[in-house]
Each structure stands twice: as structure tokens, then as C-alpha cells.
């Protein structure tokens, strides 16, 4: 997908298609509600358990569903189509979020609902990734994905402080009710959306081969050099980001001596960078060809260099500047990575392939969280950032010297 696909007089704009505008509105409103729940849930768990371990278990409850359900989610998306899956996931999560205030007195119940909410997201997210290419021409995918990412990041930057104030003034219930309402509005918008149908012939499994159908995403990734390279980069990035993200507060306290205020400054710097990156991509989308390795793997290198800088510097202002660049790398990398997959992965297995990458990310993130804490205790938090930087640079080197990225061969169709 190159910039040459669109004439200069007709710049590729995601908003030119009403279908995508409806999807963007649905996801953005849903993100608004997610921000309120994201702030309220750990605070609720902390109040109920009084321990950091209790809060960590809530994070684990959000990761485990991806590892357990992603293969099933990919099959469901590829068989039923993205829209029915997204609407069902929204309605399911609306019911859970609406019930949570009434059941929030027991921490076990909160963990179960957190698990179930995350499970709904396991189905929703690959379905959304599959839906975008049905609504947006290939030359506009970067701009479209940039718009979705920008809305998500800006929602978090703007609304997270408001959510904290709301919880402080009114308690937890209002935040969860807002989340439930956002899911209902999202489902209503999606119910009126009409996407282009899948015109490819579906892959029909042979009798008794349900396992083969479930493993089609893994086989597609394993059988193609480009997809294997992207999977390796995803895994290395997850092994880095899980620990470095979680231990930023430790870096601030032990190495940068910034305290809570300094931690807030660094989080804000990441948010500013993450919000800026997609805006830059959208503005330059006609000149961005995700088949060129630099656009997909370059952001890994940028993030790796930032981690190495954080391991070396002891100045809060320098760390904030570096983390703003990290935010740019994170958001631009996510957009170009997703856009490339949407372009090259064959439609019949697209949902399952996205599920594979979701599993890789969450498995690497969970492993990184466990190992990162151990390394920080034994060798110091700077070693964690040094290792994280090395992993990200290695991920970049996997692809930066590659030839232009091309579409994998279509999988064989079963009849």
C-alpha cells in the first residue's frame, strides 16, 4: 500500500467513508467508557485487598483470557464475520459492567468480572482489525488506523484524570455505569453499519478437523517468512515492554529520584508522544508504504534506543524527553504493524492471525512482568531497561535489513 495509490488532488482521508466514521465513533465512545473502568477497577481492588499483589492479580485476570480464548476468538471472527462478533461482545460487556457496582463487595467476584470483561475484548479486538479493511481502501489504512489509535490515546490522556475525580467524589459505581453505557452506544452504532462482504472463498475444514481450523492462524504465520519475522518482532517487543512499563515507577524512585510527581510527568510525556505519533502518520499517510521495513521496524529501534537512554541518564527532564519519543514509537509502530497485517494477511484467516499476534503479545508481556520484577530485585531496575532496549533493537534488526515486505501466498482452500 503506497502513497502513489492516491492522486495528489484526492488525499486519502479516512472520514470519506461513512462506514468507517461509524466504526470510529463506536470504538471511540467505547474507549471513553474503558478509561473510566481502567481507573476505577484497580482502585476498587486496592480498597478491597489493601495490597499491591491484589492489584497485580487483577492485571493477570485481564491477560489470561487472551491466552485461553484467542484461538477460539479467531475462528469465531472468521466464521461469523466481524460485525456480529463485535456487537455481541459489546452487549456482553455492557451487562457485566452494569452488574459490577452491585457485586463489587467481594474481591473474588471483581476478579471474575474483570476476567469476563477482558474475554469480551479478546473477541472484539481481532474483529475490529478484520473490519477496518472492509470499510477503508488499502491506500487509506494507515490514516484510518492512525485515527483509531489517536482517539484511544487522547481519550486516556483527557479522561483518566476526570475518572479519578469522579471516583473520588462519587465512588466506583458511576465509573462502571459509564462503561456499560459506552458499550451499549457502541453496539447501537455498529448495528447500523454496513460493511463490504468478504468476497474470498471461505476455508472450510475437513470433517473432524476442528483442531486444524483452530490452528490455521498459527500455520499461516509459521508458514510465511514475513509473518514469522513480524511474530518474532512482536514477541521481542512484548518481552521488553511488559517489564519496562510496569517498572517505570521503580525507575523514577530509585534512579531518577522524581517521586510521584516525577512519575506523573513521565506518564504525561508518554501520552503526549503516543497521541502525536498517529497524527504525524495521518498527515503523511500518502508517503508511507508499510511494505518498506523502515516504517514497520523503525519504531522498534526508536523504542529500544529510548530504553537504553533511560538506563543511562539520571535526569528527569531528559527521561521525559526520551519517553515522549518512546510514545511516538509505540503509536506509530502499532499503526504501521496493524496496517501491514491488514494488507498482507489473506481474508479467510485474518481473524485467526490477529488472534495469534494478540496471544504472542500477552504471553510475552506476562513473562516480562514476572522476569522483570525478579531482575530488578537482583540486579537493579537499570538492568531491566538495558535488557529491554537490547530486545527492542534486536526486534528492529530482524526486519530493517529485509527486502520490501510482500503479501504471503494465499492459503490453500479446502473444498
N, C-alpha and C positions, 0 to 999 in steps of 0.2 A: 504494500500500500504506500505509494509515494505521493509527494506533493504534486507531481505532474498530472495527477488524475483530474484535478480541478483547474479550470481556466482562471486566470487572474481576476477576471471580471465577476466571477461567481465563487467567492471564497467559501470553503467548506464550513458550514455552520450547523451545529447540532440542532439548533432550535428551528431549523427549516422544516423539520418533520413533526407533525402534531403528536404522532405516536410516542416518539422519544420524549417530548415535552411532558406528556402524561406520566411516563415512567420516571422521569427525573423528579417530577413533583411528588409522586408516590414515595420514592425512595428518600427524598429529602425530608418529607414530613415524618416518615418512619424514623429517620436518623434523629430528628428532633426529640422524639419520644425516647429513643435509645439513650440519648445523653442524660436525660433525667434519671432513667433506671440505672445507668452506669455509675452515676454519682450516688444514688440512694442505696443501691444494693450492698456495696462494701461497708458503707456506714451502718446499715442495719445489722449486717453480720458482726461488725466490730462491737456494736452495742450488745448483741445477744451473747457473744462469746468472750469479749474482752481480750482477745488475743490476735496477734498477727498471723498465727497459724490458722486460725479460723477464717481469716480473710483469704489466705493463700488457698485454702480448700475450696473457697468459692470460685477462685480463678481456675483451679483444677476441674471443678464441676462444669466450667464453660469450655474447657479444652477437650475433655474426654468424649463428649458426643461426636465431635468431628472424627476422632479416631475410630469410633464404633460404627457410625452411621454414614460416613461419606460415601462408601461404595454403594450402599443402598440408595442414597440420595441421587447419585449419578444415574443409576438405572431408571429411577422414577422420572427424573427430568427428561431423559432421552426417550422414554416410552410415552409419557403423558403430555409432554410439551411444557415449556417453562411457565406459561401464564396460569394454568390450573394449579400447579405446584406452589407458585408464589402467593396466590390468593388463599389457598388452603393454609399455608404457613402463617400468613398474616392473621387469619381468623383464629388459628390455634394459639398463637402468641398473645392475641388480644384477650382471649379468655383467661389465659394464665396470668397475665399482668393485672387483669381486673380482679382476679381472685386473691392475688398476693397480699393486699392490705388486710384482708380478713383472716389470713393464715400465717401472718408474719410473727406470731408469738413463739414459734418453735423453730430453732435453727435448722433442724433436720428437714422440715417442710420447705424452708427457704432454699436449702441446697437442692432439693428435688425440683423445685420450680425453676431455679437457675439452670439446672441441667436441661429441663424440658424447653425453656426459652432458647437456650443455645442449640438444642436439637432442631427447633424450628428454623433457626438461621442456617443450619447445615443444609437444609433443603432449599431455602430461599436464595442463598448466595450463588451457587452454581447455576440456578435457573435464571437469575438476573444476568449473569455473564453470557448465557446462551441467548437470551432475548435481545440484547443490545444489537448484535449484527443483523437481526431480522428487522430492526427498525431504522438502522443507520447504514448508509453505503460505506463500503470499505475505506474510501479516502477520508471519511469523517469520523472514523472510530477513535482516533487519538483525541480529537476535540470533544467527542461525546463522553469518553471515559474521563477526560480531564474535568468536564462539567460535573459528573457524578462525584468524583473524588473531592473537588473543591467544595461542593455543597456539604459533604460529610465532614471535612476538616473544619470549615468555617462554623458549622453547627456546633461542633465540640468546643471550639475556641470561645464562641459568643455565649453559648447556653450553659456550659458547665458551671461558671460562677453563679448564674441565675438559679441553676438547680440546687447548688449548695445553699443559697439564701432561702430558697423555698423549703428545703428540708429543715433548715434551722428554725424557720418561722412557723411552719405548719405540721412538721413531722413527715413521715415517709409515704403516707397513703397517696397524697396528691401527686407525687412524682410517678408512682406506678399507674395511677389512673390516666395521667397524661400519656404515658407509654402505651397503655391499652387503646386509648382514643386514636393515637397516631397509627397504630396497626389497622384499626377499622377504616380510617380515612384512606390509607394506602390500599387496602383491599377494594374499597369502593372505586378508587381511581383505576386500578388495574382491571377491574371487571368491565370497564367501558373501553378498554384498549383493544385494538385490532392489529395484530402483528402479521407480517407476511408468513405464510406457512412454510414449513420445511419442504423443499422441493426435491431433496435427495431421497433415494430409496432406503427405507429403514433396514437396519441389520436385524434379521430375525434369527433367534438362537435355534439350534437344532434341538429336537426333543431331549429332555433330560439334561440340558446343558446350561442350567441357570447359573452355575458357578462360572462357566466360561463367559456368560453375558456380564456377570458382575466384574470379571477380571478384564473385560475388554479395554477399559481405560488404562490399566496397568500395562497390558500388552501393547497398546498403541504408543504409550510413552517409551516403553522398553525397546520397541522395535524401530524407533526412528532416532537418528543421531541428534537432530535439532532438539527434539523433545527431551531426550536424555540429558543433553547439555543444559537445557533450561531447568530440568529437575535437579541436577546437581547444584546449579547456582542457587536455586530456591532452598535446598537443604542446607547449604553452607551459610546462606544468609540467615536462616532461621536459627541455626546453632549459634550465630553471633548475636542476633537481635534479642533473643529471649532473655539472656543474662544481662546484656548491657542496658536494656530498657528497665528491667526490674531493679538493677543495682545503681541506677543513676543517683538515687537519693543517698546511697552509701558513698559514692564518689564525691558528692557535694560535701558531705560531712567529714570524711576522712582525708580527702586530698585537696579539695578546693576551699574548704573551711567557709562555706557560704551560708550554712544554716537553712531553716525553712524558707526564708525569703529568697535565698540564692537558688534553692530548688525550684521555686515558683518561676524565677526569671529564666531558668534553663528550659522548663516546660513551655513557657511562652515563646522562647526562641524557636524551639522545635515546631510549635504550632504555626508561627509566622512563616517559617520556611516551607512547611508542608502545604500551607494554603497558597503560597506564592508559586510553587513548582507547577501545578496544573494550569495556572493562569498563563505562565510562560509557554507551556506546551500548546495550549489552545491558541494563543496568539501566533505561534509558529507552526501550526499543525500542517500547513501545506508544504513545508520544507522538511518535515520529519518523516522518514521512511523507517519503520520499525524492522524492516528486513536488514538494515545496516546494524551490525553488532554494537556499535558505539552507543546507540540510543537505548538499547536494552541492558547491556552490561556495563556501560559507563557509570550509571548511578551506583552500582555495587562498588566500583573503585572509589567514588566520591565518599560514600559512607565509610569505607574501610580506612581511608586517609583520615577522616574525622575521628574515628575511634583511636587511631594511633596518636593523633594530636591530643586527644583527651587524656591518654595515658601519660603524655609527656608534660603538658602545661599545668601550671598551678594557679593560673589567673582566671577568675570568674568571667571577666569580660571576654577574654579570648575563648573560653569554653562556650560562652553563649553564642559568639560569632560562628564558631565551628558547628554548633548544634543547629543553628539556622541553616547552614549548608547541608547538614545531615537531613533536616526536614525536607529540603528541596530534593535531595537524592532519593529519599524514601517515597515521596509522592510521584515524582517523575518516573522512577523505576516501576512503581506499581502500575501506572497508566500504560507505559510502553510495553511492559511484560504482558499485561492483560490484553492489550490491543493486538499484540503479535499472536498470542494463543487464539484469539477470536478469528484471526485471519487465516491461520495455517491449520488448525485442527479440523478434521472433517466433521460436518454437522451431525452425522449419526451417532458419534461417540463424544461429542463436545461436552455434554454434562458430566460424563464419567471421567473425562480427562481433567476438567476443572476440579472435580472431587479429589482426584489423585494429588493435585498440587495443594489443595487445602489440607489433605492429610499430611503431606510432607512438611508443610509449614508448621502445623500444630504439633506434630511429633518432634520436629527439631526444636521448636520453642519450648516444649515441656522438658526435653533433655537438657537444653541450655539452662533453663531455670534451676534444675537440680544440680548440674555440674558447676554452674557459675557461682552459686552460693558456697559450695564446697571450696572452690578455688579461691574465692575472695577471703574465706576464713583462714585458709592455709598459707596463701602466698600474697594476699593483698588485692584490693579491688583494681589497682592499676594493671595487674597481670591479666585480669578478665578483659579489660579494654584492649590491651595489647593482643591477646588471642583473638578477640572479636575482629579487630582490624585486619589481622592476618587472614582470617577466614573469608572476610568480605573481599579482600584483594585477590585471594585465590579464586573466588567465585567470578570476579571480573576477568581474570586471566583465562578462565575457561572459554570465554566467548569473544574477547576483544580481538584475538588473532584469527578468528574463524572467517570463512568466506561469507558473503552475503547470505542471510538466512532464507531458506526456501521452504515451500509448502511440503509437508510429508506426503508420501503416497497415500492414496485413498485405500482404506482397509477393504479387504475382500468382502463382498456381500453374500450373505447366506440366503439361500432360496429354499 
